[in-house]
Amino acid sequence: METPFVFGRLAIKKNFTNREEEKSRLINNFLMLVNTTLISPRRWGKSSLVEKAALEAGKSDKNLRFCFIDAFNVRTEEQFYQALATEVLKSSATKLEMLIDNAKTFMGKFLPKLSFSPVNQNEVSLSLDWNEVKKQPDDILNMVEKIAVAKGWKFVVCIDEFQNIATFQNSVAFQKKLRANWQKHQHTSYCLYGSKRHMLMDVFTDSSMPFYKFGDLMFLEKIEKEDWIKFITGRFKDTKKIISKPNAGLIADLAECHPYYVQQLAQQCWFRTIEGCSEETVYESHEGIVDQLSLLFQSKTEELTNSQINFLKALLCEVAQFSSKETMAEFNMGTSANVVKIKKTLENKEIIDIRGNEISILDPMYKSWLKTRYFKLK
């Protein structure tokens, strides 16, 4: 029997949980070609939401095409152009002959080299002469718009890990180049998202940056506990097993409604359940996950300075003012300026999340490990 809970990969169809409001907003943006930026911490389901919305939008409009680009390993401007050109070409053709014709028609001046996997011809790699691309990079950036116009299509280009462009050499100049071209497109829109929320915030919410007010800015929130309860109880029932609403809610609480961990914890509970899932099973499953991740968490903690570790302890102790003399002295965090530096560093490391005056540890399992195993707090 297939597990009814999915984590670590895209959750679509029955595995997709709620997000109806965000999904509807995203579908409308796709259909109306509204540029969209999606921001949230990692593992909150951005990729699954985009994929689900794209599938439904594509069913509503047969002239709508999607191009998906994963910029995780893209570290230079050259690699970005190559990834963009490759995925746009692949999205523009359903057959090998059409793909080659499109390459000749829309990229002829760059003389691209195409190679195909002997096992799967859908696996295409493309090589570009970087010296030629540097002369006219706008042609690559506008290629998808030209294809859309020529074929009477609408295109949505979805770029995951988009925050990586902030690490490019001359990044701001490159961002200006992207926006200058993309904002002119009438048949193409862009959905930009990634796993490093603080970096995306710098790119899209800083009024001095090129991508400020580029399009509809969506902040993805956690899925509500009641929605998780409905989903978990329903998935157990689909597989002839039972879990009560209180125990489904306990799963959501222990995972702090974190989509990745709710799915993982629910899966572990499901594995341990023959007929009915007990409260004891939920707690045992939670402890099992924390134990399983202990070596990873130990390694993560060893990379932190003493003052950063002390800050996390103060956070878990729910101190009111981190910069007060009493707190800084009790937890040995140095000066108030050092506290500010600690916050920024921990945020950059994606260990904490800062929203206004509210600070939280992003990973609920790491939080539990710190509290019960490392600091051994009551």
N, C-alpha and C positions, 0 to 999 in steps of 0.2 A: 504494500500500500504506500502511495506517495504521501510524503509529509504535507500537511495542509498549511504550513507556515514557512515563509521564505525570508531569508536575510542574506546579505552579501551579494545579491544579484537583483535584477529588475523585478519588481512585483507588479504584475499585470493580471488582467482577467480577475479570477476569484481571489487572487492574492493581494489585489490592490485594496487599500483600506480607506474608505471615506474620501476626504479631500474634495468633496463635491463642489463646494464654492470656488476653491482655487482652480479645480479642473475646468469648470464652466468659464471662468474668467480667462483661463489660458486658451481654451478652445476658441472663444470669441476673438481673442487677440490674433490667433493663427488665421482664422477665417477672414478677418479684416486687415491682415498684414500690419499689425501693430507691433513694433519692436518691444521686447519684454526682457527684463532683468529679474532673475529669480535668486533671492539671497536667503540663506539659512545655514546653520552649522552642518558639518558633515554627517552623513548617514541619517538624514531626516527625510529622505525619499524624494529629493528633487528630480533625479534621473527617471525614477518610476513615474512621477507625475507628468513630466514632459512626454515620455513615451506613450502613456495612456491617453493624454490629451491629443497627441499627434495622430494616434490610431483613430480616435473618434472624429477628429476634424477632417481627416482624409476620407472618411466614409461620407461625410456631409458634402464635400466638394471634391469631385473627381479630378479637377484641374489643379488641385493643391498638391505640391510635392515637398518632401522633407529631405534635408541633408543633415546628417548627424556627424559631428566632428568631436573626437576626444583629444583635447589638447594636453593631456596629462604628461606626455613625453615631449611636448613641443617647448623648446627652450630658446629658439632663435627666430628672427624674422623670416629667414630662409625656410626653416622647417614649417612655419605657419603657412606660407604661400603654397608649399608643396602639399601640406595636409588639406588645405582649402581646395586647391585645384583637383586633387585626387578624389575627394569625397563628392565634390560637385559633379564631376564627370560620372562617377559611379551612380549617383542619384538621378542623372539625366538620361540613363539608358537601361533598358531591361535586357538587351541582348548585346553580345560582344561586338557584333558588326556596327550597331548603333553607337556604342561607346567609342569605337575607333573613329567613326565618321564625325562625332561630336568633337573629339580631340583634334581632328584635322581642321574642322570648321572654326572652332572657337579658340584654338591654341596653336594654330599653324605656325605663327611667327616665332614661337618658343621651341619648336621642334621637340616636343616631349617624347621621352622614351617610356613606352608602356611595357610592362612584363606581367605575365599571368601565371598563377599557380597551376601546375600540370594536373593537380588533383581537383581543384576548385577554381574555375575560371572567373568566379565572382571576386576572388582575391586578386586585386589589382594593385600594383605598385607603379608609381610614376616618378620619373626623374626629370628635373628641370635644370637648364643652364642658368645658374644663379647670376652670372655676369649679365646675361640677357634680361632676366627678370628685374634686376636692379635698375635697368634703363627705363622700364615701363611697368612698374609694379601695379599701377592702377588697372591695367588690363586684366590681371589676375583677380583683383578685388571686384571688378565689374563683370566678370565672366558669367556668374550665376544670373545676373540681371539680363544680360544679353541672351542667354539661353531661354530664360523665362519669356522674354518678348518674342523671340523667334518661334517658339513652340506654343505660344498662347497659354502658358502656365502661370501659376503663382508658386513662389518658392519660400519656404521657411528654413533658414539655416540655424541649426541648434548647435551651440558650441559649449561643451562641458569643460570644466577646469579653465575657464576663460581668464581667471585671475593670473595665469602664468604669463600673460603678456606684460605684466608689471615688472617682470624680471628681465625682460629683453634689454639689450644695449640700446640706448636712446629710446626708451620705452614711451615717453610722452610724445615724442615726434611720431612714432609709429601709431600711437593711439589717435593722434590728430589726422593721420593719413587714412586710417580706417573710417573714422567718423565722417571725414570730408567726402568720401566716396559712398559709404553706406546710407547716409541720410538723404541722398538723391534718388535712391532706388524706389520705384513705384510698384514693382511686381515682386519684390523680395523683401522679407522682413527677417529679423534676427532675434533669436532667443538665447540669451547669454547667462550662464550659471556656473557654479563650481563648488568646491568643497571647503574653501578657506574664506569664511565669511568676512573676517576683518580685512583681508586683501581686496575682496570685492567691494566692500564698503568704501575703501580708499579710492577705488576706480570710479565708482558710480555715484557716490554721495558727496564728494568733494567738489564744491562749485568751481574750483580752479582747474579741474581735470577735464579732458576732452569729452568723456562719455557722461558727463553730468547731464541729467534730464534727457538721456538718449531715447527713453521710451517708458513704458509702464513698469514701475518698480514694485515688485511683489516680495514681501517678507513672509516666508513660510513659517508658520507657527506649529507647535506640537499638536498632534491629533488628540482630541479631547478623550478623557477617560471613558465616558459613556459610549463613545464610538468604538473604543477598543473592546469594551465589554461585549457589545453586540457582535463585533467581528470574531472575537475569540470563542464565545459560546457557539456562534454559528458554525465555525470551522470544526469545532469538536463534534457538533451534532452531525455535520456532513459525513464524518468518518465513524459514525456509530459509537462515539464516546461522549461522556458528559462532564461538564464543568459548571459549577454554580456561578451565578453572577458575582457574589462576593469574592470567590477565588479568582475569577477572571479580572476583577478589579484589583485584587492583590498583585497579580502579574503586572498590570499597568502601573501600580504604585511603586513596586520594587524597581521597575525599569524607568520610572519617572516619565512615562509616556513617550520615551525615546523610541522611534519606530524600529530601528535596527534591533535594539535589545528587547523590546516587547515581543517581536517575532521570534527572536532566539530563545527567550525564556519560555514563551508559549510552546515552542517546538520541543524543548527539553521536558516540559511538563507532559506534553502529549506522548512523547516516547516512553515516559515512566508510567503512563496510565493504561490500565487494561480496560476498565469500564468507566469508573468515575474518578476524577482528579480531586485529591484532598488538599487541604491547606498545608499539611505537612509536605506533600509532594512539591508544592510551589516553593516553599522555603528550601527544601533540599535541592531543587533544580537551580535556584538562585545561588546558593552556596557553591554548587558545582561549577557554575559559570565563573564566579569570582575566583575560585581555586584554579580553574583552568587558565585564567588570564594572569595569575599571580606573577609568573616570571616576566611577562611583558610589562606589567605595572612596576615591578621591582626595577627593571632596566630603565624605564621612563623616569622613575623617581631618583635614581642614581645620577641622572644627567642634570638634576636641579641643584642649585646652590642651597646652602643652609637657610638663608633668608627667604628664598622662594618656598622651601618646604615649610618653614615657620608660618609663612603667609597662608598656605593651604590649611595648616592646623588652626590658625585663627579663624579662617573662613568656616571650617567645620564646627568650631566652638561658637559660631554665630555672634561674633563680636559686633558691636554697634558702629564703632568708629576705628577704622584701621590706622588712621594717622594720629590718633590721640597719643599723648605721652605715655599713658598707662599701657595701652595695647602694644606700642612699639617697644616698650621696655619689657613687658611680660613675654612677648614672643620674639624678642631680639631681632627686630627688623631694621634697626638703624634709624635714619632720619625720615621725615615725611617725603622728601625728594626721592629717597630710596624706595619707599613704598609705591610711589607713582611708577618708578622704573620697574619694580617687580610686577605690578599689574600689567603693564604693557608687554613685558617679556612673556608672562604666562598666557596672555591673550594671543600673542604671536605664535606661541607653541600650541595653541588650540587646546589648552588645559582648562582655562576659564572662559566664561562668556560675560561680557559687561554690557548691560543695557541700562543706561542712566545711572542710578545709584544702586542698582541690583547687580550683584556678582554671584555667579554660580559655577560649579564644576560641570563641564560639558558631558563627561562620560560618567553615567550613574554607577557603572560597575567599578570604575576606578575610585569614585567617591566612596563606595562601600568598602573597597579594599583598604583605602587610606584610613577610614574610620575604625574598622574592626581589626585589621591585620597590622597596619603600620603604626598608627598612633594609639590603637587600642583604647579608643574613647568609649565611654559608657553611653 
